[in-house]
């Protein structure tokens, strides 16, 4: 899985419409970075719905991964930040 860099710290969907985000999540299948469900536009969820990539996790917080298929935290592992400084 690709590692995110500082230049990726933003939701492209929100940036295109001039929107803001609360938290950024990264798709664990392809590395796409988008805003979380706590953000108004929920671009990470839209990415799942378009691609069927099932798992994502927050870029900057250490929390369990999320599985969109099951609508629950993944039972194995904790997502560590994938951002490189």
mmCIF file as gemmi writes it, N, C-alpha and C atoms, coordinates in Angstrom:
data_model
loop_
_atom_site.group_PDB
_atom_site.id
_atom_site.type_symbol
_atom_site.label_atom_id
_atom_site.label_alt_id
_atom_site.label_comp_id
_atom_site.label_asym_id
_atom_site.label_entity_id
_atom_site.label_seq_id
_atom_site.pdbx_PDB_ins_code
_atom_site.Cartn_x
_atom_site.Cartn_y
_atom_site.Cartn_z
_atom_site.occupancy
_atom_site.B_iso_or_equiv
_atom_site.pdbx_formal_charge
_atom_site.auth_seq_id
_atom_site.auth_asym_id
_atom_site.pdbx_PDB_model_num
ATOM 1 N N . UNK Axp A 1 ? 0.841 -1.171 0 1 0 ? 1 A 1
ATOM 2 C CA . UNK Axp A 1 ? 0 0 0 1 0 ? 1 A 1
ATOM 3 C C . UNK Axp A 1 ? 0.892 1.243 0 1 0 ? 1 A 1
ATOM 4 N N . UNK Axp A 2 ? 0.56 2.249 -0.794 1 0 ? 2 A 1
ATOM 5 C CA . UNK Axp A 2 ? 1.373 3.455 -0.852 1 0 ? 2 A 1
ATOM 6 C C . UNK Axp A 2 ? 1.317 4.228 0.455 1 0 ? 2 A 1
ATOM 7 N N . UNK Axp A 3 ? 2.425 4.828 0.808 1 0 ? 3 A 1
ATOM 8 C CA . UNK Axp A 3 ? 2.442 5.699 1.982 1 0 ? 3 A 1
ATOM 9 C C . UNK Axp A 3 ? 2.074 7.107 1.545 1 0 ? 3 A 1
ATOM 10 N N . UNK Axp A 4 ? 1.338 7.779 2.394 1 0 ? 4 A 1
ATOM 11 C CA . UNK Axp A 4 ? 0.926 9.141 2.103 1 0 ? 4 A 1
ATOM 12 C C . UNK Axp A 4 ? 2.07 10.097 2.447 1 0 ? 4 A 1
ATOM 13 N N . UNK Axp A 5 ? 2.141 11.203 1.751 1 0 ? 5 A 1
ATOM 14 C CA . UNK Axp A 5 ? 3.138 12.225 2.04 1 0 ? 5 A 1
ATOM 15 C C . UNK Axp A 5 ? 2.431 13.499 2.46 1 0 ? 5 A 1
ATOM 16 N N . UNK Axp A 6 ? 3.187 14.476 2.912 1 0 ? 6 A 1
ATOM 17 C CA . UNK Axp A 6 ? 2.588 15.729 3.367 1 0 ? 6 A 1
ATOM 18 C C . UNK Axp A 6 ? 1.706 16.367 2.304 1 0 ? 6 A 1
ATOM 19 N N . UNK Axp A 7 ? 2.083 16.269 1.04 1 0 ? 7 A 1
ATOM 20 C CA . UNK Axp A 7 ? 1.284 16.908 -0.014 1 0 ? 7 A 1
ATOM 21 C C . UNK Axp A 7 ? -0.067 16.236 -0.201 1 0 ? 7 A 1
ATOM 22 N N . UNK Axp A 8 ? -0.231 15.02 0.337 1 0 ? 8 A 1
ATOM 23 C CA . UNK Axp A 8 ? -1.5 14.313 0.227 1 0 ? 8 A 1
ATOM 24 C C . UNK Axp A 8 ? -2.453 14.629 1.377 1 0 ? 8 A 1
ATOM 25 N N . UNK Axp A 9 ? -2.043 15.462 2.281 1 0 ? 9 A 1
ATOM 26 C CA . UNK Axp A 9 ? -2.865 15.752 3.459 1 0 ? 9 A 1
ATOM 27 C C . UNK Axp A 9 ? -4.006 16.688 3.093 1 0 ? 9 A 1
ATOM 28 N N . UNK Axp A 10 ? -4.98 16.142 2.502 1 0 ? 10 A 1
ATOM 29 C CA . UNK Axp A 10 ? -6.161 16.9 2.15 1 0 ? 10 A 1
ATOM 30 C C . UNK Axp A 10 ? -7.119 16.011 1.394 1 0 ? 10 A 1
ATOM 31 N N . UNK Axp A 11 ? -8.379 16.34 1.492 1 0 ? 11 A 1
ATOM 32 C CA . UNK Axp A 11 ? -9.402 15.607 0.754 1 0 ? 11 A 1
ATOM 33 C C . UNK Axp A 11 ? -9.563 16.293 -0.598 1 0 ? 11 A 1
ATOM 34 N N . UNK Axp A 12 ? -9.217 15.594 -1.653 1 0 ? 12 A 1
ATOM 35 C CA . UNK Axp A 12 ? -9.315 16.18 -2.997 1 0 ? 12 A 1
ATOM 36 C C . UNK Axp A 12 ? -10.745 16.565 -3.332 1 0 ? 12 A 1
ATOM 37 N N . UNK Axp A 13 ? -11.697 15.73 -2.931 1 0 ? 13 A 1
ATOM 38 C CA . UNK Axp A 13 ? -13.099 16.039 -3.185 1 0 ? 13 A 1
ATOM 39 C C . UNK Axp A 13 ? -13.518 17.342 -2.535 1 0 ? 13 A 1
ATOM 40 N N . UNK Axp A 14 ? -13.12 17.541 -1.273 1 0 ? 14 A 1
ATOM 41 C CA . UNK Axp A 14 ? -13.443 18.789 -0.574 1 0 ? 14 A 1
ATOM 42 C C . UNK Axp A 14 ? -12.692 19.967 -1.19 1 0 ? 14 A 1
ATOM 43 N N . UNK Axp A 15 ? -11.43 19.741 -1.543 1 0 ? 15 A 1
ATOM 44 C CA . UNK Axp A 15 ? -10.651 20.818 -2.142 1 0 ? 15 A 1
ATOM 45 C C . UNK Axp A 15 ? -11.273 21.286 -3.449 1 0 ? 15 A 1
ATOM 46 N N . UNK Axp A 16 ? -11.823 20.367 -4.236 1 0 ? 16 A 1
ATOM 47 C CA . UNK Axp A 16 ? -12.431 20.72 -5.518 1 0 ? 16 A 1
ATOM 48 C C . UNK Axp A 16 ? -13.683 21.572 -5.362 1 0 ? 16 A 1
ATOM 49 N N . UNK Axp A 17 ? -14.414 21.401 -4.255 1 0 ? 17 A 1
ATOM 50 C CA . UNK Axp A 17 ? -15.644 22.163 -4.061 1 0 ? 17 A 1
ATOM 51 C C . UNK Axp A 17 ? -15.497 23.268 -3.016 1 0 ? 17 A 1
ATOM 52 N N . UNK Axp A 18 ? -14.283 23.458 -2.516 1 0 ? 18 A 1
ATOM 53 C CA . UNK Axp A 18 ? -14.045 24.486 -1.502 1 0 ? 18 A 1
ATOM 54 C C . UNK Axp A 18 ? -14.58 24.107 -0.135 1 0 ? 18 A 1
ATOM 55 N N . UNK Axp A 19 ? -14.72 22.811 0.118 1 0 ? 19 A 1
ATOM 56 C CA . UNK Axp A 19 ? -15.243 22.326 1.392 1 0 ? 19 A 1
ATOM 57 C C . UNK Axp A 19 ? -14.147 22.073 2.413 1 0 ? 19 A 1
ATOM 58 N N . UNK Axp A 20 ? -14.561 21.824 3.619 1 0 ? 20 A 1
ATOM 59 C CA . UNK Axp A 20 ? -13.653 21.518 4.721 1 0 ? 20 A 1
ATOM 60 C C . UNK Axp A 20 ? -13.883 20.094 5.192 1 0 ? 20 A 1
ATOM 61 N N . UNK Axp A 21 ? -12.945 19.583 5.963 1 0 ? 21 A 1
ATOM 62 C CA . UNK Axp A 21 ? -13.077 18.24 6.522 1 0 ? 21 A 1
ATOM 63 C C . UNK Axp A 21 ? -12.698 18.269 7.975 1 0 ? 21 A 1
ATOM 64 N N . UNK Axp A 22 ? -13.198 17.278 8.709 1 0 ? 22 A 1
ATOM 65 C CA . UNK Axp A 22 ? -12.897 17.129 10.124 1 0 ? 22 A 1
ATOM 66 C C . UNK Axp A 22 ? -11.691 16.221 10.297 1 0 ? 22 A 1
ATOM 67 N N . UNK Axp A 23 ? -11.691 15.116 9.571 1 0 ? 23 A 1
ATOM 68 C CA . UNK Axp A 23 ? -10.636 14.111 9.704 1 0 ? 23 A 1
ATOM 69 C C . UNK Axp A 23 ? -10.398 13.462 8.343 1 0 ? 23 A 1
ATOM 70 N N . UNK Axp A 24 ? -9.162 13.1 8.094 1 0 ? 24 A 1
ATOM 71 C CA . UNK Axp A 24 ? -8.811 12.437 6.84 1 0 ? 24 A 1
ATOM 72 C C . UNK Axp A 24 ? -8.599 10.944 7.081 1 0 ? 24 A 1
ATOM 73 N N . UNK Axp A 25 ? -9.105 10.14 6.153 1 0 ? 25 A 1
ATOM 74 C CA . UNK Axp A 25 ? -8.931 8.7 6.206 1 0 ? 25 A 1
ATOM 75 C C . UNK Axp A 25 ? -8.239 8.24 4.946 1 0 ? 25 A 1
ATOM 76 N N . UNK Axp A 26 ? -7.562 7.107 5.045 1 0 ? 26 A 1
ATOM 77 C CA . UNK Axp A 26 ? -6.866 6.546 3.893 1 0 ? 26 A 1
ATOM 78 C C . UNK Axp A 26 ? -7.411 5.16 3.589 1 0 ? 26 A 1
ATOM 79 N N . UNK Axp A 27 ? -7.69 4.928 2.315 1 0 ? 27 A 1
ATOM 80 C CA . UNK Axp A 27 ? -8.123 3.616 1.844 1 0 ? 27 A 1
ATOM 81 C C . UNK Axp A 27 ? -6.945 2.658 1.951 1 0 ? 27 A 1
ATOM 82 N N . UNK Axp A 28 ? -7.168 1.5 2.544 1 0 ? 28 A 1
ATOM 83 C CA . UNK Axp A 28 ? -6.087 0.53 2.714 1 0 ? 28 A 1
ATOM 84 C C . UNK Axp A 28 ? -5.87 -0.326 1.479 1 0 ? 28 A 1
ATOM 85 N N . UNK Axp A 29 ? -6.75 -0.204 0.491 1 0 ? 29 A 1
ATOM 86 C CA . UNK Axp A 29 ? -6.563 -0.943 -0.758 1 0 ? 29 A 1
ATOM 87 C C . UNK Axp A 29 ? -5.694 -0.177 -1.738 1 0 ? 29 A 1
ATOM 88 N N . UNK Axp A 30 ? -5.896 1.138 -1.834 1 0 ? 30 A 1
ATOM 89 C CA . UNK Axp A 30 ? -5.19 1.904 -2.871 1 0 ? 30 A 1
ATOM 90 C C . UNK Axp A 30 ? -4.478 3.146 -2.365 1 0 ? 30 A 1
ATOM 91 N N . UNK Axp A 31 ? -4.7 3.529 -1.105 1 0 ? 31 A 1
ATOM 92 C CA . UNK Axp A 31 ? -4.018 4.693 -0.557 1 0 ? 31 A 1
ATOM 93 C C . UNK Axp A 31 ? -4.742 6.015 -0.741 1 0 ? 31 A 1
ATOM 94 N N . UNK Axp A 32 ? -5.925 6.011 -1.351 1 0 ? 32 A 1
ATOM 95 C CA . UNK Axp A 32 ? -6.69 7.241 -1.576 1 0 ? 32 A 1
ATOM 96 C C . UNK Axp A 32 ? -6.972 7.923 -0.245 1 0 ? 32 A 1
ATOM 97 N N . UNK Axp A 33 ? -6.797 9.238 -0.176 1 0 ? 33 A 1
ATOM 98 C CA . UNK Axp A 33 ? -7.049 10.019 1.028 1 0 ? 33 A 1
ATOM 99 C C . UNK Axp A 33 ? -8.306 10.848 0.82 1 0 ? 33 A 1
ATOM 100 N N . UNK Axp A 34 ? -9.227 10.769 1.78 1 0 ? 34 A 1
ATOM 101 C CA . UNK Axp A 34 ? -10.493 11.495 1.67 1 0 ? 34 A 1
ATOM 102 C C . UNK Axp A 34 ? -11.039 11.783 3.066 1 0 ? 34 A 1
ATOM 103 N N . UNK Axp A 35 ? -12.051 12.648 3.118 1 0 ? 35 A 1
ATOM 104 C CA . UNK Axp A 35 ? -12.622 13.029 4.411 1 0 ? 35 A 1
ATOM 105 C C . UNK Axp A 35 ? -13.489 11.906 4.986 1 0 ? 35 A 1
ATOM 106 N N . UNK Axp A 36 ? -13.554 11.877 6.3 1 0 ? 36 A 1
ATOM 107 C CA . UNK Axp A 36 ? -14.245 10.813 7.029 1 0 ? 36 A 1
ATOM 108 C C . UNK Axp A 36 ? -15.752 11.057 7.103 1 0 ? 36 A 1
ATOM 109 N N . UNK Axp A 37 ? -16.444 10.122 7.731 1 0 ? 37 A 1
ATOM 110 C CA . UNK Axp A 37 ? -17.884 10.262 7.932 1 0 ? 37 A 1
ATOM 111 C C . UNK Axp A 37 ? -18.227 11.386 8.896 1 0 ? 37 A 1
ATOM 112 N N . UNK Axp A 38 ? -17.276 11.857 9.676 1 0 ? 38 A 1
ATOM 113 C CA . UNK Axp A 38 ? -17.541 12.99 10.566 1 0 ? 38 A 1
ATOM 114 C C . UNK Axp A 38 ? -17.468 14.318 9.813 1 0 ? 38 A 1
ATOM 115 N N . UNK Axp A 39 ? -17.068 14.283 8.568 1 0 ? 39 A 1
ATOM 116 C CA . UNK Axp A 39 ? -17.03 15.467 7.716 1 0 ? 39 A 1
ATOM 117 C C . UNK Axp A 39 ? -18.333 15.546 6.919 1 0 ? 39 A 1
ATOM 118 N N . UNK Axp A 40 ? -18.688 16.736 6.494 1 0 ? 40 A 1
ATOM 119 C CA . UNK Axp A 40 ? -19.966 16.94 5.8 1 0 ? 40 A 1
ATOM 120 C C . UNK Axp A 40 ? -20.12 16.122 4.524 1 0 ? 40 A 1
ATOM 121 N N . UNK Axp A 41 ? -19.054 15.967 3.759 1 0 ? 41 A 1
ATOM 122 C CA . UNK Axp A 41 ? -19.189 15.371 2.427 1 0 ? 41 A 1
ATOM 123 C C . UNK Axp A 41 ? -18.864 13.882 2.357 1 0 ? 41 A 1
ATOM 124 N N . UNK Axp A 42 ? -18.256 13.331 3.374 1 0 ? 42 A 1
ATOM 125 C CA . UNK Axp A 42 ? -18.015 11.883 3.499 1 0 ? 42 A 1
ATOM 126 C C . UNK Axp A 42 ? -17.398 11.268 2.243 1 0 ? 42 A 1
ATOM 127 N N . UNK Axp A 43 ? -16.319 11.858 1.753 1 0 ? 43 A 1
ATOM 128 C CA . UNK Axp A 43 ? -15.698 11.378 0.518 1 0 ? 43 A 1
ATOM 129 C C . UNK Axp A 43 ? -15.036 10.013 0.665 1 0 ? 43 A 1
ATOM 130 N N . UNK Axp A 44 ? -14.578 9.642 1.876 1 0 ? 44 A 1
ATOM 131 C CA . UNK Axp A 44 ? -14.003 8.3 2.061 1 0 ? 44 A 1
ATOM 132 C C . UNK Axp A 44 ? -15.079 7.241 1.847 1 0 ? 44 A 1
ATOM 133 N N . UNK Axp A 45 ? -16.277 7.483 2.37 1 0 ? 45 A 1
ATOM 134 C CA . UNK Axp A 45 ? -17.391 6.545 2.162 1 0 ? 45 A 1
ATOM 135 C C . UNK Axp A 45 ? -17.776 6.501 0.682 1 0 ? 45 A 1
ATOM 136 N N . UNK Axp A 46 ? -17.78 7.649 0.025 1 0 ? 46 A 1
ATOM 137 C CA . UNK Axp A 46 ? -18.099 7.687 -1.41 1 0 ? 46 A 1
ATOM 138 C C . UNK Axp A 46 ? -17.07 6.873 -2.201 1 0 ? 46 A 1
ATOM 139 N N . UNK Axp A 47 ? -15.8 6.948 -1.78 1 0 ? 47 A 1
ATOM 140 C CA . UNK Axp A 47 ? -14.752 6.16 -2.443 1 0 ? 47 A 1
ATOM 141 C C . UNK Axp A 47 ? -15.055 4.671 -2.304 1 0 ? 47 A 1
ATOM 142 N N . UNK Axp A 48 ? -15.448 4.231 -1.115 1 0 ? 48 A 1
ATOM 143 C CA . UNK Axp A 48 ? -15.827 2.824 -0.914 1 0 ? 48 A 1
ATOM 144 C C . UNK Axp A 48 ? -16.996 2.453 -1.827 1 0 ? 48 A 1
ATOM 145 N N . UNK Axp A 49 ? -18.007 3.302 -1.871 1 0 ? 49 A 1
ATOM 146 C CA . UNK Axp A 49 ? -19.193 2.997 -2.675 1 0 ? 49 A 1
ATOM 147 C C . UNK Axp A 49 ? -18.871 2.917 -4.168 1 0 ? 49 A 1
ATOM 148 N N . UNK Axp A 50 ? -17.888 3.686 -4.622 1 0 ? 50 A 1
ATOM 149 C CA . UNK Axp A 50 ? -17.494 3.671 -6.034 1 0 ? 50 A 1
ATOM 150 C C . UNK Axp A 50 ? -16.549 2.517 -6.379 1 0 ? 50 A 1
ATOM 151 N N . UNK Axp A 51 ? -15.726 2.097 -5.411 1 0 ? 51 A 1
ATOM 152 C CA . UNK Axp A 51 ? -14.656 1.143 -5.712 1 0 ? 51 A 1
ATOM 153 C C . UNK Axp A 51 ? -14.805 -0.221 -5.048 1 0 ? 51 A 1
ATOM 154 N N . UNK Axp A 52 ? -15.635 -0.321 -4.025 1 0 ? 52 A 1
ATOM 155 C CA . UNK Axp A 52 ? -15.74 -1.526 -3.196 1 0 ? 52 A 1
ATOM 156 C C . UNK Axp A 52 ? -14.457 -1.829 -2.435 1 0 ? 52 A 1
ATOM 157 N N . UNK Axp A 53 ? -13.603 -0.834 -2.224 1 0 ? 53 A 1
ATOM 158 C CA . UNK Axp A 53 ? -12.44 -1.009 -1.354 1 0 ? 53 A 1
ATOM 159 C C . UNK Axp A 53 ? -12.961 -0.947 0.084 1 0 ? 53 A 1
ATOM 160 N N . UNK Axp A 54 ? -12.906 -2.046 0.821 1 0 ? 54 A 1
ATOM 161 C CA . UNK Axp A 54 ? -13.668 -2.158 2.064 1 0 ? 54 A 1
ATOM 162 C C . UNK Axp A 54 ? -13.088 -1.528 3.318 1 0 ? 54 A 1
ATOM 163 N N . UNK Axp A 55 ? -11.765 -1.37 3.405 1 0 ? 55 A 1
ATOM 164 C CA . UNK Axp A 55 ? -11.197 -0.923 4.679 1 0 ? 55 A 1
ATOM 165 C C . UNK Axp A 55 ? -10.491 0.418 4.547 1 0 ? 55 A 1
ATOM 166 N N . UNK Axp A 56 ? -10.624 1.224 5.608 1 0 ? 56 A 1
ATOM 167 C CA . UNK Axp A 56 ? -9.964 2.526 5.663 1 0 ? 56 A 1
ATOM 168 C C . UNK Axp A 56 ? -9.622 2.809 7.117 1 0 ? 56 A 1
ATOM 169 N N . UNK Axp A 57 ? -8.756 3.787 7.299 1 0 ? 57 A 1
ATOM 170 C CA . UNK Axp A 57 ? -8.382 4.181 8.652 1 0 ? 57 A 1
ATOM 171 C C . UNK Axp A 57 ? -7.947 5.619 8.688 1 0 ? 57 A 1
ATOM 172 N N . UNK Axp A 58 ? -8.024 6.229 9.868 1 0 ? 58 A 1
ATOM 173 C CA . UNK Axp A 58 ? -7.643 7.633 10.016 1 0 ? 58 A 1
ATOM 174 C C . UNK Axp A 58 ? -6.154 7.828 9.784 1 0 ? 58 A 1
ATOM 175 N N . UNK Axp A 59 ? -5.815 8.923 9.115 1 0 ? 59 A 1
ATOM 176 C CA . UNK Axp A 59 ? -4.404 9.197 8.838 1 0 ? 59 A 1
ATOM 177 C C . UNK Axp A 59 ? -3.62 9.559 10.083 1 0 ? 59 A 1
ATOM 178 N N . UNK Axp A 60 ? -4.194 10.343 10.964 1 0 ? 60 A 1
ATOM 179 C CA . UNK Axp A 60 ? -3.389 10.891 12.037 1 0 ? 60 A 1
ATOM 180 C C . UNK Axp A 60 ? -3.682 10.323 13.412 1 0 ? 60 A 1
ATOM 181 N N . UNK Axp A 61 ? -4.763 9.631 13.578 1 0 ? 61 A 1
ATOM 182 C CA . UNK Axp A 61 ? -5.081 9.048 14.881 1 0 ? 61 A 1
ATOM 183 C C . UNK Axp A 61 ? -4.733 7.56 14.881 1 0 ? 61 A 1
ATOM 184 N N . UNK Axp A 62 ? -4.435 7.043 16.038 1 0 ? 62 A 1
ATOM 185 C CA . UNK Axp A 62 ? -4.2 5.606 16.165 1 0 ? 62 A 1
ATOM 186 C C . UNK Axp A 62 ? -5.495 5.013 16.712 1 0 ? 62 A 1
ATOM 187 N N . UNK Axp A 63 ? -6.234 4.397 15.807 1 0 ? 63 A 1
ATOM 188 C CA . UNK Axp A 63 ? -7.521 3.793 16.152 1 0 ? 63 A 1
ATOM 189 C C . UNK Axp A 63 ? -7.706 2.545 15.318 1 0 ? 63 A 1
ATOM 190 N N . UNK Axp A 64 ? -8.701 1.749 15.659 1 0 ? 64 A 1
ATOM 191 C CA . UNK Axp A 64 ? -8.972 0.558 14.833 1 0 ? 64 A 1
ATOM 192 C C . UNK Axp A 64 ? -9.346 0.948 13.402 1 0 ? 64 A 1
ATOM 193 N N . UNK Axp A 65 ? -9.08 0.059 12.494 1 0 ? 65 A 1
ATOM 194 C CA . UNK Axp A 65 ? -9.488 0.237 11.106 1 0 ? 65 A 1
ATOM 195 C C . UNK Axp A 65 ? -10.997 0.102 11.006 1 0 ? 65 A 1
ATOM 196 N N . UNK Axp A 66 ? -11.573 0.655 9.945 1 0 ? 66 A 1
ATOM 197 C CA . UNK Axp A 66 ? -13.016 0.57 9.72 1 0 ? 66 A 1
ATOM 198 C C . UNK Axp A 66 ? -13.279 -0.289 8.5 1 0 ? 66 A 1
ATOM 199 N N . UNK Axp A 67 ? -14.264 -1.153 8.607 1 0 ? 67 A 1
ATOM 200 C CA . UNK Axp A 67 ? -14.695 -1.978 7.484 1 0 ? 67 A 1
ATOM 201 C C . UNK Axp A 67 ? -16.069 -1.487 7.045 1 0 ? 67 A 1
ATOM 202 N N . UNK Axp A 68 ? -16.142 -0.942 5.836 1 0 ? 68 A 1
ATOM 203 C CA . UNK Axp A 68 ? -17.42 -0.448 5.322 1 0 ? 68 A 1
ATOM 204 C C . UNK Axp A 68 ? -18.391 -1.589 5.026 1 0 ? 68 A 1
ATOM 205 N N . UNK Axp A 69 ? -17.89 -2.735 4.649 1 0 ? 69 A 1
ATOM 206 C CA . UNK Axp A 69 ? -18.756 -3.875 4.34 1 0 ? 69 A 1
ATOM 207 C C . UNK Axp A 69 ? -19.568 -4.278 5.572 1 0 ? 69 A 1
ATOM 208 N N . UNK Axp A 70 ? -18.89 -4.385 6.705 1 0 ? 70 A 1
ATOM 209 C CA . UNK Axp A 70 ? -19.535 -4.826 7.936 1 0 ? 70 A 1
ATOM 210 C C . UNK Axp A 70 ? -20.049 -3.668 8.786 1 0 ? 70 A 1
ATOM 211 N N . UNK Axp A 71 ? -19.67 -2.435 8.426 1 0 ? 71 A 1
ATOM 212 C CA . UNK Axp A 71 ? -20.105 -1.277 9.203 1 0 ? 71 A 1
ATOM 213 C C . UNK Axp A 71 ? -19.593 -1.31 10.624 1 0 ? 71 A 1
ATOM 214 N N . UNK Axp A 72 ? -18.357 -1.776 10.782 1 0 ? 72 A 1
ATOM 215 C CA . UNK Axp A 72 ? -17.791 -1.938 12.12 1 0 ? 72 A 1
ATOM 216 C C . UNK Axp A 72 ? -16.267 -1.866 12.058 1 0 ? 72 A 1
ATOM 217 N N . UNK Axp A 73 ? -15.684 -1.722 13.234 1 0 ? 73 A 1
ATOM 218 C CA . UNK Axp A 73 ? -14.225 -1.74 13.325 1 0 ? 73 A 1
ATOM 219 C C . UNK Axp A 73 ? -13.723 -3.125 12.947 1 0 ? 73 A 1
ATOM 220 N N . UNK Axp A 74 ? -12.585 -3.167 12.305 1 0 ? 74 A 1
ATOM 221 C CA . UNK Axp A 74 ? -11.977 -4.441 11.937 1 0 ? 74 A 1
ATOM 222 C C . UNK Axp A 74 ? -11.478 -5.124 13.198 1 0 ? 74 A 1
ATOM 223 N N . UNK Axp A 75 ? -11.673 -6.424 13.313 1 0 ? 75 A 1
ATOM 224 C CA . UNK Axp A 75 ? -11.304 -7.126 14.532 1 0 ? 75 A 1
ATOM 225 C C . UNK Axp A 75 ? -9.807 -7.294 14.74 1 0 ? 75 A 1
ATOM 226 N N . UNK Axp A 76 ? -9.029 -7.122 13.686 1 0 ? 76 A 1
ATOM 227 C CA . UNK Axp A 76 ? -7.593 -7.362 13.812 1 0 ? 76 A 1
ATOM 228 C C . UNK Axp A 76 ? -6.83 -6.08 13.512 1 0 ? 76 A 1
ATOM 229 N N . UNK Axp A 77 ? -5.907 -5.729 14.386 1 0 ? 77 A 1
ATOM 230 C CA . UNK Axp A 77 ? -4.981 -4.645 14.106 1 0 ? 77 A 1
ATOM 231 C C . UNK Axp A 77 ? -5.528 -3.263 14.385 1 0 ? 77 A 1
ATOM 232 N N . UNK Axp A 78 ? -4.604 -2.366 14.523 1 0 ? 78 A 1
ATOM 233 C CA . UNK Axp A 78 ? -4.901 -0.959 14.708 1 0 ? 78 A 1
ATOM 234 C C . UNK Axp A 78 ? -4.177 -0.205 13.62 1 0 ? 78 A 1
ATOM 235 N N . UNK Axp A 79 ? -4.838 0.77 13.077 1 0 ? 79 A 1
ATOM 236 C CA . UNK Axp A 79 ? -4.267 1.574 11.992 1 0 ? 79 A 1
ATOM 237 C C . UNK Axp A 79 ? -3.302 2.588 12.579 1 0 ? 79 A 1
ATOM 238 N N . UNK Axp A 80 ? -2.104 2.55 12.157 1 0 ? 80 A 1
ATOM 239 C CA . UNK Axp A 80 ? -1.112 3.559 12.537 1 0 ? 80 A 1
ATOM 240 C C . UNK Axp A 80 ? -1.059 4.597 11.436 1 0 ? 80 A 1
ATOM 241 N N . UNK Axp A 81 ? -0.634 5.77 11.758 1 0 ? 81 A 1
ATOM 242 C CA . UNK Axp A 81 ? -0.553 6.831 10.758 1 0 ? 81 A 1
ATOM 243 C C . UNK Axp A 81 ? 0.308 6.386 9.601 1 0 ? 81 A 1
ATOM 244 N N . UNK Axp A 82 ? -0.167 6.643 8.374 1 0 ? 82 A 1
ATOM 245 C CA . UNK Axp A 82 ? 0.58 6.306 7.178 1 0 ? 82 A 1
ATOM 246 C C . UNK Axp A 82 ? 1.268 7.529 6.578 1 0 ? 82 A 1
ATOM 247 N N . UNK Axp A 83 ? 1.208 8.638 7.276 1 0 ? 83 A 1
ATOM 248 C CA . UNK Axp A 83 ? 1.784 9.889 6.772 1 0 ? 83 A 1
ATOM 249 C C . UNK Axp A 83 ? 3.267 9.925 7.077 1 0 ? 83 A 1
ATOM 250 N N . UNK Axp A 84 ? 4.067 10.275 6.087 1 0 ? 84 A 1
ATOM 251 C CA . UNK Axp A 84 ? 5.483 10.465 6.305 1 0 ? 84 A 1
ATOM 252 C C . UNK Axp A 84 ? 5.75 11.954 6.388 1 0 ? 84 A 1
ATOM 253 N N . UNK Axp A 85 ? 6.588 12.344 7.3 1 0 ? 85 A 1
ATOM 254 C CA . UNK Axp A 85 ? 6.922 13.772 7.445 1 0 ? 85 A 1
ATOM 255 C C . UNK Axp A 85 ? 8.079 14.074 6.599 1 0 ? 85 A 1
